[in-house]
């Protein structure tokens, strides 16, 4: 037998998942805070306040 138990495999998978989601979160934060995206996010933040229902709104 290889010596792997359910607890060992479970712990390894949980730690791997935590690392994976931490990396995804960091990439998302980096994208949101990247300086070249600043103007696009400012414009998109104002869309709910505009009164243009008939126009096609694209990000």
C-alpha angles and dihedrals in degrees: 000000000000096000095239114140130194090252093054093049092044092051092048093050093046092051092046091051092049091051091047094052092044089055092047090049092049091050090049092050092047090051093048093048098041108125095229091060094054098095094046092052091047090053093046091049090060096050096091089055096053122092101218107120097156098055124089105244116209126178 
